[in-house]
Amino acid sequence: MWPEWMVKSFPERPYDAGYRTFGDLREPTEELWTKNDVTHKAKVVCKLCNNGWMSLLEQETIPILKPMITNPRGARRLNMHQQGILANWTTLRLMIFDRVRDSDSKYFSNDELIAFATPSKRKPITHTHVWLATLPDMGGMGVHAGIHCRGTATDPWRYSVFNCVFGQIALQVFHWSGFTADWIGNADRSAAINLRKLNDPIWQKATVRVWPRRSNLLSWPPQQSLALAGISPFYNRFYIPTA
């Protein structure tokens, strides 16, 4: 679930590891454990893909993301090609974690997975948004991830949020489908997300959006780090509690 280069980026020592998944109308499933590295394997991709296009994407990502993890506040510029690579890498992580969820109904359809795996077409599917942020240095954070999905590819509306932390780097992917005006959710809006949150100014100084791309050269790091009190609101800004 995490590439070998990332595992090697974190020294061997005891880590509190785990992940949390949410499905429709049920309590979250959480698994926690302690181990000496951040490795976490799951049999959700075939050998051909793992050693083929996915491996190539990792090789493209390493020179971009690894320096950001090891030196999260080091000043750099991300061009449009680099932004696209980061967006593809994070979309892939979301798709992998979706396959791991203990759910009979997966969020992404096979057609969407196949389209993303096609080199000539590879880019995050429509209505995918990706942000990166920095966190305070609390020491020994390791790698953590959580995914929350509502709906499947056949439903009239759906959304998925993937949050993960690599040391002092926080990453969020939000995908949605089905909308009316500026919201998605039930027709009576009893369960709905206001899509204006996509451009909420409260997060603009603390995050950098790499997809959809908005600048030829994107400055990193963001102007501010996420404060401790702001981490949970950031992670949960696209979330509809289940009844």
C-alpha positions as a Markdown table, in Angstrom:
| # | Residue | x | y | z |
|---|---|---|---|---|
| 1 | Met | 0.0 | 0.0 | 0.0 |
| 2 | Trp | 3.0 | 2.2 | 0.5 |
| 3 | Pro | 5.9 | 2.0 | -2.0 |
| 4 | Glu | 9.3 | 0.7 | -1.0 |
| 5 | Trp | 11.0 | 4.1 | -1.4 |
| 6 | Met | 8.6 | 5.6 | 1.2 |
| 7 | Val | 9.1 | 2.8 | 3.6 |
| 8 | Lys | 12.9 | 3.4 | 3.4 |
| 9 | Ser | 12.4 | 7.1 | 4.0 |
| 10 | Phe | 11.3 | 6.4 | 7.6 |
| 11 | Pro | 13.9 | 4.9 | 9.9 |
| 12 | Glu | 13.3 | 1.5 | 11.5 |
| 13 | Arg | 11.9 | 2.0 | 15.0 |
| 14 | Pro | 8.5 | 1.3 | 16.8 |
| 15 | Tyr | 5.6 | 3.0 | 15.0 |
| 16 | Asp | 2.0 | 3.2 | 15.9 |
| 17 | Ala | 0.5 | 2.2 | 12.6 |
| 18 | Gly | -3.0 | 1.7 | 11.3 |
| 19 | Tyr | -5.8 | 2.9 | 9.1 |
| 20 | Arg | -9.5 | 3.7 | 9.4 |
| 21 | Thr | -12.2 | 3.1 | 6.8 |
| 22 | Phe | -15.8 | 4.3 | 6.6 |
| 23 | Gly | -18.6 | 2.8 | 4.5 |
| 24 | Asp | -22.2 | 3.7 | 4.0 |
| 25 | Leu | -24.4 | 3.7 | 7.1 |
| 26 | Arg | -22.0 | 1.9 | 9.4 |
| 27 | Glu | -19.4 | 2.6 | 12.0 |
| 28 | Pro | -15.8 | 3.1 | 10.9 |
| 29 | Thr | -13.5 | 0.1 | 10.9 |
| 30 | Glu | -10.2 | 0.8 | 12.5 |
| 31 | Glu | -7.1 | -1.4 | 12.7 |
| 32 | Leu | -4.1 | -0.3 | 14.9 |
| 33 | Trp | -0.8 | -2.0 | 15.5 |
| 34 | Thr | 2.8 | -1.3 | 16.4 |
| 35 | Lys | 5.7 | -2.3 | 14.1 |
| 36 | Asn | 9.2 | -1.4 | 13.3 |
| 37 | Asp | 8.6 | 0.2 | 9.8 |
| 38 | Val | 5.7 | 1.6 | 7.9 |
| 39 | Thr | 5.2 | -1.4 | 5.5 |
| 40 | His | 1.6 | -2.4 | 4.9 |
| 41 | Lys | 0.9 | -4.9 | 2.2 |
| 42 | Ala | -2.4 | -5.9 | 0.6 |
| 43 | Lys | -3.2 | -8.1 | -2.4 |
| 44 | Val | -5.3 | -5.7 | -4.4 |
| 45 | Val | -3.2 | -5.2 | -7.6 |
| 46 | Cys | -1.9 | -7.6 | -10.1 |
| 47 | Lys | 1.8 | -8.3 | -10.6 |
| 48 | Leu | 1.7 | -6.9 | -14.2 |
| 49 | Cys | 0.4 | -3.5 | -13.0 |
| 50 | Asn | 2.5 | -3.4 | -9.9 |
| 51 | Asn | 5.7 | -4.0 | -11.9 |
| 52 | Gly | 4.6 | -2.0 | -14.9 |
| 53 | Trp | 2.9 | 1.4 | -15.1 |
| 54 | Met | 2.5 | 1.7 | -11.3 |
| 55 | Ser | 6.3 | 1.2 | -10.9 |
| 56 | Leu | 6.9 | 3.8 | -13.6 |
| 57 | Leu | 4.6 | 6.3 | -11.7 |
| 58 | Glu | 6.6 | 5.7 | -8.5 |
| 59 | Gln | 9.9 | 6.4 | -10.3 |
| 60 | Glu | 8.4 | 9.7 | -11.6 |
| 61 | Thr | 7.1 | 10.6 | -8.1 |
| 62 | Ile | 10.3 | 9.9 | -6.1 |
| 63 | Pro | 12.3 | 13.0 | -7.1 |
| 64 | Ile | 9.3 | 15.2 | -6.4 |
| 65 | Leu | 7.7 | 13.9 | -3.2 |
| 66 | Lys | 10.7 | 12.4 | -1.4 |
| 67 | Pro | 12.5 | 15.7 | -1.0 |
| 68 | Met | 9.2 | 17.2 | 0.3 |
| 69 | Ile | 8.9 | 14.5 | 2.9 |
| 70 | Thr | 12.6 | 14.7 | 4.1 |
| 71 | Asn | 12.6 | 18.5 | 4.0 |
| 72 | Pro | 8.9 | 19.6 | 4.2 |
| 73 | Arg | 9.7 | 23.3 | 4.5 |
| 74 | Gly | 12.3 | 23.5 | 1.8 |
| 75 | Ala | 11.3 | 26.1 | -0.8 |
| 76 | Arg | 10.7 | 24.7 | -4.3 |
| 77 | Arg | 8.5 | 25.3 | -7.3 |
| 78 | Leu | 6.2 | 22.6 | -8.8 |
| 79 | Asn | 5.7 | 22.9 | -12.5 |
| 80 | Met | 2.5 | 21.7 | -14.2 |
| 81 | His | 4.0 | 18.3 | -15.1 |
| 82 | Gln | 5.1 | 17.7 | -11.5 |
| 83 | Gln | 1.7 | 18.7 | -10.2 |
| 84 | Gly | 0.2 | 16.2 | -12.5 |
| 85 | Ile | 2.5 | 13.4 | -11.3 |
| 86 | Leu | 1.7 | 14.2 | -7.7 |
| 87 | Ala | -2.1 | 14.2 | -8.5 |
| 88 | Asn | -1.8 | 10.8 | -10.3 |
| 89 | Trp | 0.2 | 9.3 | -7.4 |
| 90 | Thr | -2.4 | 10.4 | -4.8 |
| 91 | Thr | -5.3 | 9.2 | -7.0 |
| 92 | Leu | -3.6 | 5.8 | -7.2 |
| 93 | Arg | -3.3 | 5.7 | -3.4 |
| 94 | Leu | -7.0 | 6.5 | -3.1 |
| 95 | Met | -7.9 | 3.7 | -5.5 |
| 96 | Ile | -5.7 | 1.2 | -3.7 |
| 97 | Phe | -7.2 | 2.0 | -0.3 |
| 98 | Asp | -10.7 | 1.8 | -1.8 |
| 99 | Arg | -9.9 | -1.8 | -2.8 |
| 100 | Val | -8.7 | -2.6 | 0.7 |
| 101 | Arg | -12.0 | -1.4 | 2.3 |
| 102 | Asp | -14.1 | -4.2 | 3.9 |
| 103 | Ser | -17.0 | -3.5 | 1.7 |
| 104 | Asp | -18.9 | -5.4 | -1.0 |
| 105 | Ser | -19.5 | -2.2 | -3.0 |
| 106 | Lys | -16.3 | -0.5 | -4.1 |
| 107 | Tyr | -16.3 | 3.2 | -4.8 |
| 108 | Phe | -14.6 | 3.2 | -8.2 |
| 109 | Ser | -15.9 | 1.2 | -11.2 |
| 110 | Asn | -13.7 | -1.2 | -13.2 |
| 111 | Asp | -14.1 | 1.2 | -16.1 |
| 112 | Glu | -12.7 | 4.1 | -14.1 |
| 113 | Leu | -9.8 | 1.9 | -12.9 |
| 114 | Ile | -9.0 | 0.8 | -16.5 |
| 115 | Ala | -9.2 | 4.4 | -17.8 |
| 116 | Phe | -6.8 | 5.6 | -15.2 |
| 117 | Ala | -4.3 | 2.8 | -15.9 |
| 118 | Thr | -4.2 | 3.7 | -19.6 |
| 119 | Pro | -1.0 | 5.7 | -20.1 |
| 120 | Ser | -2.3 | 8.0 | -22.8 |
| 121 | Lys | -5.2 | 9.0 | -20.7 |
| 122 | Arg | -3.8 | 8.9 | -17.2 |
| 123 | Lys | -4.9 | 11.8 | -15.1 |
| 124 | Pro | -7.2 | 12.0 | -12.0 |
| 125 | Ile | -10.8 | 11.3 | -13.0 |
| 126 | Thr | -13.2 | 14.2 | -13.3 |
| 127 | His | -14.1 | 16.0 | -10.1 |
| 128 | Thr | -10.9 | 14.9 | -8.3 |
| 129 | His | -9.2 | 17.5 | -6.1 |
| 130 | Val | -5.8 | 17.1 | -4.4 |
| 131 | Trp | -4.2 | 19.3 | -1.7 |
| 132 | Leu | -1.0 | 19.1 | 0.3 |
| 133 | Ala | -0.2 | 20.8 | 3.6 |
| 134 | Thr | 2.5 | 20.8 | 6.3 |
| 135 | Leu | 2.0 | 19.8 | 9.9 |
| 136 | Pro | 3.8 | 20.9 | 13.1 |
| 137 | Asp | 6.9 | 18.8 | 14.0 |
| 138 | Met | 5.6 | 16.5 | 16.6 |
| 139 | Gly | 8.2 | 13.8 | 16.1 |
| 140 | Gly | 7.8 | 10.2 | 15.0 |
| 141 | Met | 4.5 | 10.6 | 13.1 |
| 142 | Gly | 5.3 | 8.0 | 10.5 |
| 143 | Val | 2.6 | 7.2 | 8.0 |
| 144 | His | -1.1 | 7.2 | 8.7 |
| 145 | Ala | -4.1 | 7.1 | 6.4 |
| 146 | Gly | -7.9 | 7.2 | 6.4 |
| 147 | Ile | -10.6 | 6.8 | 3.7 |
| 148 | His | -14.2 | 7.7 | 3.9 |
| 149 | Cys | -16.6 | 6.9 | 1.0 |
| 150 | Arg | -20.3 | 7.4 | 0.5 |
| 151 | Gly | -22.0 | 5.7 | -2.5 |
| 152 | Thr | -20.6 | 3.7 | -5.4 |
| 153 | Ala | -20.1 | 4.3 | -9.1 |
| 154 | Thr | -23.7 | 3.4 | -9.9 |
| 155 | Asp | -25.3 | 5.7 | -7.4 |
| 156 | Pro | -26.8 | 9.1 | -8.4 |
| 157 | Trp | -24.3 | 10.9 | -6.1 |
| 158 | Arg | -21.2 | 9.8 | -4.3 |
| 159 | Tyr | -18.0 | 11.1 | -2.7 |
| 160 | Ser | -14.7 | 9.8 | -1.3 |
| 161 | Val | -12.2 | 11.5 | 0.9 |
| 162 | Phe | -8.7 | 10.2 | 1.5 |
| 163 | Asn | -6.4 | 11.7 | 4.1 |
| 164 | Cys | -2.9 | 10.6 | 4.8 |
| 165 | Val | 0.2 | 11.8 | 6.7 |
| 166 | Phe | 3.9 | 11.3 | 5.8 |
| 167 | Gly | 5.9 | 12.7 | 8.6 |
| 168 | Gln | 5.1 | 16.4 | 8.4 |
| 169 | Ile | 3.3 | 16.3 | 5.1 |
| 170 | Ala | -0.5 | 16.0 | 5.0 |
| 171 | Leu | -2.3 | 15.1 | 1.8 |
| 172 | Gln | -6.0 | 15.1 | 1.0 |
| 173 | Val | -7.9 | 13.8 | -2.0 |
| 174 | Phe | -11.5 | 14.5 | -2.5 |
| 175 | His | -13.6 | 13.1 | -5.4 |
| 176 | Trp | -17.3 | 13.6 | -6.0 |
| 177 | Ser | -19.9 | 12.8 | -8.6 |
| 178 | Gly | -23.5 | 13.9 | -9.0 |
| 179 | Phe | -24.4 | 17.5 | -8.3 |
| 180 | Thr | -27.1 | 20.2 | -8.3 |
| 181 | Ala | -25.8 | 23.8 | -8.4 |
| 182 | Asp | -23.1 | 23.9 | -5.7 |
| 183 | Trp | -23.9 | 20.9 | -3.6 |
| 184 | Ile | -24.0 | 17.1 | -3.7 |
| 185 | Gly | -26.2 | 14.8 | -1.6 |
| 186 | Asn | -29.8 | 13.9 | -1.1 |
| 187 | Ala | -32.5 | 15.7 | -3.1 |
| 188 | Asp | -33.8 | 17.3 | 0.1 |
| 189 | Arg | -30.3 | 18.2 | 1.2 |
| 190 | Ser | -30.8 | 16.3 | 4.5 |
| 191 | Ala | -27.3 | 14.9 | 3.8 |
| 192 | Ala | -25.3 | 17.1 | 1.5 |
| 193 | Ile | -21.9 | 18.7 | 1.0 |
| 194 | Asn | -21.6 | 22.4 | 0.0 |
| 195 | Leu | -19.1 | 22.4 | -2.9 |
| 196 | Arg | -18.2 | 25.9 | -2.1 |
| 197 | Lys | -15.9 | 24.4 | 0.5 |
| 198 | Leu | -13.6 | 23.5 | -2.5 |
| 199 | Asn | -12.5 | 27.1 | -2.5 |
| 200 | Asp | -12.9 | 28.0 | 1.2 |
| 201 | Pro | -10.5 | 30.9 | 1.8 |
| 202 | Ile | -9.9 | 29.6 | 5.4 |
| 203 | Trp | -7.5 | 26.9 | 4.0 |
| 204 | Gln | -5.8 | 28.8 | 1.2 |
| 205 | Lys | -2.8 | 29.9 | 3.2 |
| 206 | Ala | -2.3 | 26.4 | 4.8 |
| 207 | Thr | -2.7 | 24.2 | 1.8 |
| 208 | Val | -1.3 | 23.9 | -1.8 |
| 209 | Arg | -3.7 | 22.5 | -4.4 |
| 210 | Val | -2.0 | 20.4 | -7.1 |
| 211 | Trp | -5.2 | 19.3 | -8.8 |
| 212 | Pro | -7.0 | 20.8 | -10.7 |
| 213 | Arg | -3.9 | 22.7 | -11.6 |
| 214 | Arg | -4.2 | 26.5 | -11.2 |
| 215 | Ser | -0.6 | 27.7 | -11.8 |
| 216 | Asn | 2.2 | 27.0 | -14.2 |
| 217 | Leu | 4.6 | 27.2 | -11.2 |
| 218 | Leu | 3.3 | 26.4 | -7.8 |
| 219 | Ser | 5.2 | 27.5 | -4.7 |
| 220 | Trp | 5.9 | 25.1 | -1.9 |
| 221 | Pro | 5.6 | 25.1 | 1.1 |
| 222 | Pro | 2.2 | 26.8 | 1.9 |
| 223 | Gln | 2.4 | 30.1 | 3.7 |
| 224 | Gln | 1.3 | 28.5 | 7.0 |
| 225 | Ser | 1.4 | 25.0 | 8.5 |
| 226 | Leu | -1.8 | 23.5 | 9.7 |
| 227 | Ala | -2.2 | 24.2 | 13.4 |
| 228 | Leu | -2.9 | 21.2 | 15.7 |
| 229 | Ala | -6.4 | 22.5 | 16.2 |
| 230 | Gly | -7.0 | 22.8 | 12.5 |
| 231 | Ile | -5.9 | 19.3 | 11.5 |
| 232 | Ser | -9.2 | 17.5 | 12.3 |
| 233 | Pro | -11.5 | 20.3 | 10.7 |
| 234 | Phe | -9.3 | 20.0 | 7.6 |
| 235 | Tyr | -9.6 | 16.3 | 7.4 |
| 236 | Asn | -13.4 | 16.3 | 8.0 |
| 237 | Arg | -14.4 | 19.3 | 5.9 |
| 238 | Phe | -15.9 | 17.0 | 3.2 |
| 239 | Tyr | -17.8 | 14.6 | 5.4 |
| 240 | Ile | -21.5 | 13.7 | 5.9 |
| 241 | Pro | -22.1 | 11.9 | 9.2 |
| 242 | Thr | -24.1 | 8.7 | 8.8 |
| 243 | Ala | -27.5 | 8.6 | 10.6 |
